[in-house]
């Protein structure tokens, strides 16, 4: 009879030797889930894969062939990480300084706090479900929650959006757009809205306005996603957010400032910017960051990104010079505020078109982005008396809306081959380029404008009932920095 200790040793030896000899009590992988190993690619396939990477095309290998570039493409990924950082740079500190310099000294910290608070909160919302609702497949109006909490979102690319960029980097890049969009709204309600009201309003607005609009225009099954959805009922285009970012935030800003009411003393006492140096620095940061915003929206370091980069520069320059020239011609002096406003107006107007139009078209779009926002900020606002404190509506709503219409006239398949693909032929977009696309753009604008306006009205009154919208007379006179944050921007 074998001793117990000997039995243990014998069993251990069997456990080691039997698998080596090819025997096993059960297969390590269930037969139903067994996947044959991929074969090695041929030289031709390896070369095709390299060409696909360089040209930002779909991969040349499939599930049966092992790719030698199985993960993200380093060049495209590096550009998208850089672009994501540039878009965050637009909000922190670009927009914060731009808006901070335009308010009165007693309210400068309130603007910075709002930008910071929104950046933190929207990041959490994006992780929890915002990304999934915006970009996963669901209905034509909203995605599902399959990617909530970044489930399945890792360093491997999602070929629906890019064959060469990590999905987690795409997640981060799009998150930066989600951050700056509601932050823009703050410009219209600066110097009088409660911090708690801002945070609650933005949280609700993201779910009822931003996530649905982003899904409808930018997802693979969105109602108006002309480039990605072969079944899109309204095949519209928006390269970098003329509708998704500037139109939604700008029109929501107008509605919210009307509901909130004007600042105390508005129209009776001067309320000049307290620090144009900060405003100028913020403008420069916005301009620089906008390269990530626009050229990064190619989701690749390719020729389309290069064209968007050039167009962004030209439109910003023409907008800046154009606004200054109008002031010089009408007032005798070009102001720094006017030069800054013109640059941002040109940038906002070229945004939906930058990856679809020629440089010459970008010049014209930039000029229009100076003239029309100038009129809106200096004439329209004075005529109707609304207190859009920092001209969010005048610049972003006007610029984003105009640019989204103009791209319908100037978009070219020669500039952007993605306008003429099997997807765009299936949904009709290819046939509309140069032949009535502006009508589809107009339909998309009306739908998204309606969602923004109606959504803002409902959310604003819900917030008003829940926490109230604005501070008391005394707190507003004291300044939001002390009243809301217990701090001062300057201690001199």
C-alpha positions in Angstrom: 0.0 0.0 0.0 1.4 3.4 -1.0 2.0 6.0 1.6 -0.1 9.1 1.4 3.0 11.3 0.8 4.0 9.1 -2.1 0.5 9.5 -3.6 0.7 13.2 -3.5 4.1 13.2 -5.2 2.9 10.8 -7.9 -0.2 12.9 -8.6 1.9 16.0 -8.9 4.2 14.4 -11.4 1.2 13.2 -13.5 -0.3 16.7 -13.4 2.9 18.0 -14.9 3.6 15.3 -17.4 0.2 14.5 -18.8 -0.4 18.0 -20.4 3.1 17.9 -21.9 2.3 14.5 -23.5 -0.9 15.9 -25.0 -3.4 14.5 -22.5 -5.9 16.7 -20.7 -9.0 16.0 -18.7 -10.8 18.9 -20.4 -9.8 21.4 -23.1 -8.5 24.7 -21.7 -10.8 26.6 -24.2 -14.4 25.4 -24.7 -14.9 24.0 -28.2 -17.7 26.5 -28.9 -15.4 29.4 -28.2 -12.3 28.0 -29.9 -10.7 30.4 -32.4 -8.0 29.2 -34.7 -4.8 31.1 -34.5 -4.3 33.7 -37.2 -1.9 33.0 -40.0 1.2 35.0 -40.7 0.7 37.8 -43.2 2.3 37.6 -46.6 4.8 40.3 -47.7 2.1 41.9 -49.9 -0.3 42.0 -46.9 2.4 43.5 -44.7 3.1 46.2 -47.3 -0.6 46.9 -47.7 -0.9 47.3 -44.0 1.8 49.9 -43.9 0.2 51.8 -46.8 -3.1 51.7 -45.0 -1.5 53.2 -41.9 0.3 55.9 -43.8 -2.8 56.8 -45.8 -5.2 56.5 -42.9 -7.3 53.8 -44.6 -9.0 50.6 -43.3 -6.6 47.9 -42.3 -5.4 45.5 -45.0 -5.6 42.4 -42.7 -8.7 40.7 -41.3 -9.5 38.3 -38.5 -7.8 35.4 -40.2 -4.5 37.2 -40.7 -2.2 38.4 -37.9 -1.3 42.1 -38.3 2.2 43.2 -37.6 0.7 46.6 -36.5 -2.0 45.1 -34.3 -2.6 48.1 -32.1 -2.9 51.8 -32.8 -0.7 53.6 -35.3 1.9 55.6 -33.4 1.9 58.7 -35.6 -1.9 59.1 -35.7 -2.2 58.3 -32.0 0.5 60.9 -31.1 -1.3 63.6 -33.1 -4.6 62.8 -31.4 -3.1 62.9 -27.9 -1.6 66.3 -28.8 -4.9 67.5 -30.2 -6.7 66.4 -27.1 -4.3 68.4 -24.9 -4.7 71.4 -27.3 -8.5 71.3 -27.0 -8.3 71.2 -23.2 -5.9 74.1 -23.4 -8.7 76.1 -25.1 -10.8 75.8 -21.9 -8.0 75.7 -19.3 -6.7 78.3 -19.3 -7.7 79.8 -22.7 -11.4 80.4 -22.3 -11.0 81.0 -18.6 -8.6 83.9 -19.2 -10.6 85.2 -22.2 -13.8 85.4 -20.2 -12.0 86.3 -17.0 -10.5 89.4 -18.5 -13.8 90.6 -19.9 -15.7 90.6 -16.6 -15.4 93.1 -13.8 -12.6 92.7 -11.3 -15.0 91.5 -8.6 -16.1 88.5 -10.7 -13.0 87.2 -12.3 -12.6 84.2 -10.0 -16.2 83.2 -10.6 -15.5 82.7 -14.3 -12.4 80.6 -13.6 -14.3 78.5 -11.0 -17.0 77.8 -13.5 -14.6 76.6 -16.2 -12.7 74.4 -13.7 -15.9 73.1 -12.2 -17.4 72.2 -15.6 -14.1 70.5 -16.6 -14.2 68.2 -13.6 -17.9 67.4 -13.7 -18.2 66.8 -17.4 -15.2 64.5 -17.3 -17.1 62.4 -14.8 -20.3 62.4 -16.8 -18.4 61.5 -19.9 -16.8 58.5 -18.2 -20.1 57.4 -16.5 -22.1 57.3 -19.7 -21.8 60.4 -21.8 -19.3 58.9 -24.3 -21.5 55.8 -24.7 -24.7 57.9 -25.2 -22.9 60.0 -27.8 -20.9 57.4 -29.8 -22.2 53.9 -29.3 -24.8 52.4 -31.6 -28.4 52.8 -30.3 -31.1 54.8 -32.0 -30.7 57.6 -34.6 -31.1 60.0 -31.7 -29.1 58.6 -28.8 -26.6 55.7 -28.2 -26.9 53.0 -25.6 -24.9 52.4 -22.4 -22.7 49.6 -23.5 -19.6 51.7 -23.1 -20.6 53.3 -19.8 -17.7 53.5 -17.3 -15.4 52.9 -20.3 -16.5 49.3 -20.5 -14.6 47.8 -23.5 -12.9 51.2 -24.2 -9.2 50.5 -24.2 -6.0 51.2 -26.2 -7.2 49.2 -29.3 -8.8 51.2 -32.1 -12.5 51.1 -32.9 -12.6 50.9 -36.7 -16.0 52.6 -36.7 -14.2 55.9 -36.0 -10.6 55.2 -36.8 -8.6 52.1 -37.7 -5.4 53.6 -36.2 -6.3 55.6 -33.1 -6.8 54.1 -29.7 -10.4 54.2 -28.7 -9.5 55.5 -25.2 -7.7 58.4 -26.9 -10.7 59.0 -29.1 -12.7 59.0 -25.9 -10.5 61.6 -24.3 -10.4 63.8 -27.4 -14.1 63.9 -27.7 -14.4 64.6 -24.0 -12.5 67.8 -24.5 -15.3 69.0 -26.9 -17.9 68.0 -24.3 -16.0 70.2 -21.7 -15.7 73.4 -23.7 -19.2 73.4 -25.1 -21.1 74.2 -21.9 -18.3 76.4 -20.7 -19.0 78.7 -23.6 -22.5 79.2 -22.3 -21.2 80.9 -19.2 -20.2 83.9 -21.2 -23.8 85.0 -21.7 -24.7 84.7 -18.0 -21.5 85.9 -16.4 -21.6 88.0 -13.3 -25.0 87.0 -12.0 -25.7 83.2 -12.1 -25.1 81.1 -9.0 -22.3 78.5 -9.2 -24.6 75.8 -8.0 -27.1 76.7 -10.7 -24.4 76.7 -13.4 -23.3 73.2 -12.3 -26.8 71.7 -12.2 -27.8 73.4 -15.5 -24.7 72.0 -17.3 -25.2 68.5 -15.9 -28.8 68.4 -17.2 -27.9 70.2 -20.5 -25.3 67.6 -21.3 -27.9 64.8 -21.2 -30.7 66.6 -22.9 -28.9 68.6 -25.5 -25.2 67.8 -26.0 -25.2 64.0 -26.0 -28.2 63.6 -28.3 -26.9 66.3 -30.8 -23.4 64.8 -30.8 -24.8 61.3 -31.5 -27.1 62.5 -34.3 -24.3 64.2 -36.2 -21.1 62.3 -35.3 -22.0 58.6 -34.6 -22.2 55.7 -36.9 -26.0 55.5 -36.7 -26.9 59.1 -36.1 -29.9 60.7 -37.8 -27.8 63.4 -39.4 -24.4 61.7 -39.6 -23.8 62.1 -43.3 -20.2 60.8 -43.3 -20.6 57.7 -41.1 -24.2 56.5 -41.4 -25.3 55.0 -44.7 -28.9 55.2 -43.5 -28.8 58.8 -42.3 -32.2 60.4 -43.0 -30.6 63.9 -43.1 -27.1 63.5 -44.5 -25.5 66.6 -43.0 -21.8 67.4 -42.2 -20.1 69.1 -39.3 -16.3 68.7 -39.4 -15.4 70.0 -36.0 -18.5 71.2 -34.1 -20.1 74.2 -35.8 -23.5 72.7 -34.9 -22.5 70.3 -32.1 -20.5 72.9 -30.2 -21.0 76.5 -31.3 -24.7 76.4 -32.4 -25.9 74.5 -29.4 -24.0 76.5 -26.8 -24.6 79.9 -28.6 -28.4 79.6 -28.9 -28.7 78.0 -25.5 -26.7 81.0 -24.1 -29.2 83.5 -25.6 -32.2 81.7 -24.2 -30.6 81.4 -20.7 -29.5 85.0 -20.5 -33.1 86.1 -21.4 -34.6 83.8 -18.7 -32.0 85.0 -16.2 -32.4 88.7 -16.9 -29.8 91.4 -17.2 -27.0 92.3 -14.7 -27.9 94.9 -12.1 -27.2 98.3 -13.7 -27.0 96.9 -17.2 -27.6 99.8 -19.7 -27.3 102.4 -16.9 -23.7 102.1 -15.8 -20.5 101.2 -17.6 -19.3 97.6 -17.3 -16.0 97.5 -19.2 -13.6 94.6 -19.2 -11.3 94.8 -16.2 -8.2 93.3 -17.9 -7.7 93.2 -21.6 -4.3 91.7 -21.2 -5.9 88.6 -19.8 -8.4 88.6 -22.7 -5.6 88.9 -25.2 -3.7 86.1 -23.7 -6.8 83.9 -23.6 -7.5 84.7 -27.3 -4.0 83.6 -28.2 -4.5 80.3 -26.3 -7.8 79.7 -28.0 -6.3 80.3 -31.4 -3.5 77.9 -30.7 -5.8 75.3 -29.2 -8.1 75.5 -32.1 -5.6 73.7 -34.2 -6.3 70.6 -32.1 -10.0 71.4 -32.3 -10.2 71.6 -36.1 -7.2 69.7 -37.5 -7.6 67.1 -34.8 -11.1 66.4 -36.0 -9.6 64.5 -39.0 -8.8 61.8 -36.3 -5.5 61.3 -38.1 -2.3 63.1 -39.1 -3.2 63.1 -42.8 -3.9 65.5 -45.7 -7.4 66.3 -44.4 -5.9 67.4 -41.1 -3.3 69.5 -42.9 -6.0 71.3 -45.0 -8.0 72.0 -41.8 -4.9 73.4 -40.1 -4.3 75.8 -43.0 -8.0 76.9 -43.2 -8.1 77.5 -39.4 -5.2 79.9 -39.7 -6.6 81.8 -42.7 -10.1 82.2 -41.3 -8.8 83.3 -37.9 -6.5 85.9 -39.4 -9.1 87.3 -41.8 -11.7 87.5 -38.9 -9.2 89.2 -36.7 -8.2 91.8 -39.3 -11.7 92.2 -40.6 -13.3 93.1 -37.3 -10.4 95.5 -36.6 -10.8 97.1 -40.0 -14.6 97.6 -39.4 -13.9 99.3 -36.1 -11.2 101.5 -37.7 -13.6 102.5 -40.5 -16.6 103.1 -38.3 -15.0 104.3 -35.0 -11.6 105.5 -36.0 -9.8 103.1 -33.7 -9.4 99.3 -33.8 -9.8 98.0 -30.3 -7.9 95.0 -28.8 -11.3 93.6 -27.8 -12.4 93.9 -31.4 -9.3 92.1 -32.7 -9.8 89.3 -30.2 -13.5 89.0 -31.0 -12.8 88.9 -34.7 -10.3 86.1 -34.4 -12.7 84.0 -32.3 -15.5 84.8 -34.8 -13.4 83.6 -37.7 -12.5 80.5 -35.9 -16.0 79.6 -34.9 -17.3 80.2 -38.4 -14.7 78.0 -40.1 -15.1 75.2 -37.6 -17.8 73.2 -39.4 -16.2 73.7 -42.8 -12.4 73.5 -42.1 -11.9 70.0 -43.3 -14.2 70.2 -46.3 -13.4 73.5 -48.1 -10.5 75.1 -50.0 -8.2 77.8 -48.5 -9.8 80.4 -50.7 -13.2 79.5 -49.4 -11.8 79.7 -45.8 -10.8 83.3 -46.5 -14.4 84.2 -47.5 -15.8 82.3 -44.5 -13.5 84.0 -42.1 -14.5 87.4 -43.5 -18.2 86.6 -43.1 -17.2 85.4 -39.6 -16.1 88.9 -38.8 -18.8 91.0 -40.4 -22.0 89.2 -39.2 -20.8 88.6 -35.6 -19.7 92.2 -35.4 -23.2 93.3 -36.4 -24.7 90.9 -33.9 -22.5 92.1 -31.0 -22.7 95.8 -31.7 -26.1 96.4 -33.3 -28.4 93.5 -32.7 -27.7 93.3 -29.0 -28.2 97.0 -28.5 -31.4 97.0 -30.5 -33.1 94.3 -28.5 -31.4 95.0 -25.2 -30.6 91.5 -24.1 -27.6 91.1 -21.8 -25.3 88.5 -23.5 -22.5 89.6 -21.2 -19.5 88.3 -23.1 -21.1 87.8 -26.6 -21.5 84.1 -26.6 -24.6 84.3 -28.8 -23.2 87.1 -31.1 -20.0 85.2 -31.8 -20.5 81.5 -31.3 -24.2 81.1 -32.3 -23.9 83.4 -35.3 -20.5 82.0 -36.4 -21.4 78.3 -35.9 -24.8 78.7 -37.7 -23.3 80.7 -40.6 -20.4 78.3 -41.0 -22.8 75.3 -41.0 -24.7 76.8 -43.9 -21.7 78.0 -45.8 -20.1 74.5 -45.8 -23.1 73.4 -47.8 -22.0 75.7 -50.6 -18.3 75.3 -50.5 -17.7 71.6 -49.5 -15.7 69.7 -52.1 -15.0 66.0 -52.6 -11.6 66.9 -54.1 -10.7 68.5 -50.8 -12.1 65.7 -48.6 -12.5 62.3 -50.3 -14.6 61.2 -47.4 -17.5 63.1 -49.0 -17.6 60.6 -51.8 -17.6 57.0 -50.4 -19.9 54.0 -50.4 -21.5 55.4 -47.2 -22.2 58.8 -48.7 -23.5 57.3 -51.9 -25.9 55.2 -49.9 -27.4 58.1 -47.9 -27.3 60.6 -50.8 -24.6 62.9 -49.4 -22.3 62.4 -52.3 -24.9 63.5 -54.8 -25.6 66.6 -52.7 -22.1 68.0 -52.6 -22.1 71.0 -54.8 -25.8 70.4 -55.5 -28.0 71.5 -52.7 -26.2 70.3 -49.6 -27.0 73.6 -47.9 -30.6 72.5 -47.7 -29.6 69.4 -45.6 -27.4 71.7 -43.5 -30.4 74.0 -42.9 -32.5 71.0 -41.8 -29.9 69.9 -39.4 -29.5 73.5 -38.0 -33.3 73.8 -37.4 -33.5 70.5 -35.6 -30.4 71.1 -33.4 -31.4 74.8 -32.7 -34.9 73.6 -31.6 -33.4 71.0 -29.3 -31.1 73.6 -27.8 -33.7 76.3 -27.3 -36.5 74.0 -26.0 -34.1 72.0 -23.9 -32.6 75.1 -22.3 -36.0 76.6 -21.5 -37.1 73.4 -19.7 -33.8 72.9 -17.9 -33.5 76.6 -16.8 -36.9 76.5 -15.1 -36.2 73.2 -13.5 -32.9 74.6 -12.1 -34.7 77.8 -11.0 -37.2 75.7 -9.0 -34.5 73.5 -7.5 -31.7 75.9 -6.4 -32.6 79.3 -7.9 -30.7 80.9 -10.9 -29.1 84.1 -9.6 -27.7 85.7 -6.6 -29.4 88.4 -4.5 -28.9 92.1 -5.2 -26.5 92.4 -2.3 -24.3 89.5 -3.4 -24.2 90.6 -7.0 -23.1 94.1 -5.9 -20.5 92.6 -3.7 -19.2 90.4 -6.5 -19.4 86.7 -7.1 -15.8 86.1 -6.1 -16.5 87.0 -2.4 -20.2 86.0 -2.3 -19.7 82.5 -4.0 -16.1 81.6 -3.3 -14.9 83.6 -0.4 -11.8 84.7 -2.3 -10.6 87.7 -4.3 -8.8 87.6 -7.6 -6.5 90.5 -6.7 -5.3 91.6 -3.3 -3.3 94.8 -3.9 
